[in-house]
């Protein structure tokens, strides 16, 4: 299977109090359409990734809302899977093209999180967790803190090593004009930042963000004949999803996300590659520990080996395998429904050689890793430019 | 294209205070699996239709929740499109099978609406409407009342004719042990019931309901070799979706739903049939006027002709074209995310000859018509047994 990415764009991510969700939507979509050389009227269907519009804004039915806002009346769907909503929308869009039902589709991820009181947003995000976790008053920082403690205990992972994830991602974000945080930070700053849920400090955590991201996908046959604007298609060669329990208490392990292991193994098989063939990846670093575990679960490092390699800057721009060139969720920002789509935008630009200062030289194969909740949903996409 | 329905079941619909959402889910799914002769471990993916779990219950991420609850860890997706969530979940499931990504899939629609204060539920349902409608304090009865007034003005439709829709659907529901209201009503009872939003009375309106519905779908090739339990597959020969504006004010017409016209015309074309070939249909009668307009938009009657024919009992059990044998949303109940799936359950049973007292004799071709909001989303499925 081969599905083409013809255009991809994000808005700036951040605390965008002056931008309505509709304005963010239009900005991302028009950017992606412009790259593709296509018009909205060329689209056959729309897939919207969003988590919180209902809980926080009382607005559901976003499929029809987005279609109307863009001035078309085509089939339009909202897909929700917590922070993996964007990745799941990508997956459904890919399937819809492979089914030959739709030829050219728009995928848009969007979230507006900063217009609400922080405690409302925190509570709404727990809609991704289990009943027990919500009843116990858990928050996602506290759940990932448990995961971090278990990983430290089992593999000797240190707070300095976790801090190195945030430092690297802030460095990458400093090269990304659309990132929420474009300032570099140091290990000391992370370690000295306020404790959120020990051992996680403020600078171990991804922020609350607004933003939208959009991609234009098409069938292979269309992409091959759509030469008018010198669009260099990037090809999605794998799209895989797996699930696990909503809550941590039901998991076999706290130091590995089973859904990531199984979906990534299927994705490598589908794409006919191995983990070592990946040049650049966007991984779901909602907390610094999450990137460390992702590097292991994705097969980039053996268990217990990722943290020290990240600390030695082996996944930073300039190295062989570069992780989160956008700045990741940590520094580029994490508007939850947009994140899975933004990851595809970043990898697309990397494989097209359009990533600017953060370009990974010679990047031909990339991967995106989008996680919902504390690992209940995992979505992997593999993209290549050849 | 041909996708098989191998099993289909609903829970009872109603005010089910003793049944948790998880219990409803399991009951519908185990019923559908039993009919199909398959086990949950045979499934490759799950598509969940739900609208209100986030707004009313603070619980999102239902894909993973349902997968976990059923004891599997397969790809699982929540699709939301207001009251068309179930129909859209069906559509995505059909596409996923045609894409050959998944061979056997479970579709489940679920909603738990009665555990909340009525004003909370009413407000949550307006999440399907436009900003302006919500800001103006509109409710769905008021929006459909505007539609009813326009239809009465343009075509001379009467309150008695609208009442006849409810009378017929209560009669059908009296033959359906799983319906919310199993008592027959009279035209006089409808006309004398309390006014909700003139000209709509209480008995013109579908109720607030709890319930779940599930279907097991498979690829044609699997269905043809799955002979072990004498399962008589029913075939989905068309699945089409269209959208329109969220709000009424932006519509070209108040007396026709454009999304229904376009999606049904595409569906007839895809199935290679005409409206007159349909023997039995489940249509989205959220209010009595909605069934009248559906009969016209689906091509069963010319504009302005449906109401008088319904009043003359031409769409009642025993006639050539029978509408809403389940009792429809009006009398079978309307747990919003479940409705689009329940419609497919009813048509499947009709085409399998398993509809009991409400069986339409010789029914070979059926249609489902699921609408989101006041017509912003429309989903049409056509099924046949030959």
Interface residues (C-beta under 8 A of the other chain):
Chain A: X51 X52 X54 X55 X58 X59 X60 X61 X62 X63 X64 X65 X67 X68 X73 X74 X75 X76 X77 X78 X79 X80 X81 X82 X88 X91 X92 X95 X96 X98 X99 X100 X101 X123 X124 X126 X127 X128 X129 X131 X134 X240 X241 X242 X243 X244 X245 X246 X250 X258 X259 X262 X372 X373 X376 X377
Chain B: X51 X52 X54 X55 X58 X59 X60 X61 X62 X63 X64 X65 X67 X68 X72 X73 X74 X75 X76 X77 X78 X79 X80 X81 X82 X88 X91 X92 X95 X96 X98 X99 X100 X101 X123 X124 X126 X127 X128 X129 X131 X134 X240 X241 X242 X243 X244 X245 X246 X250 X258 X259 X262 X372 X373 X376 X377
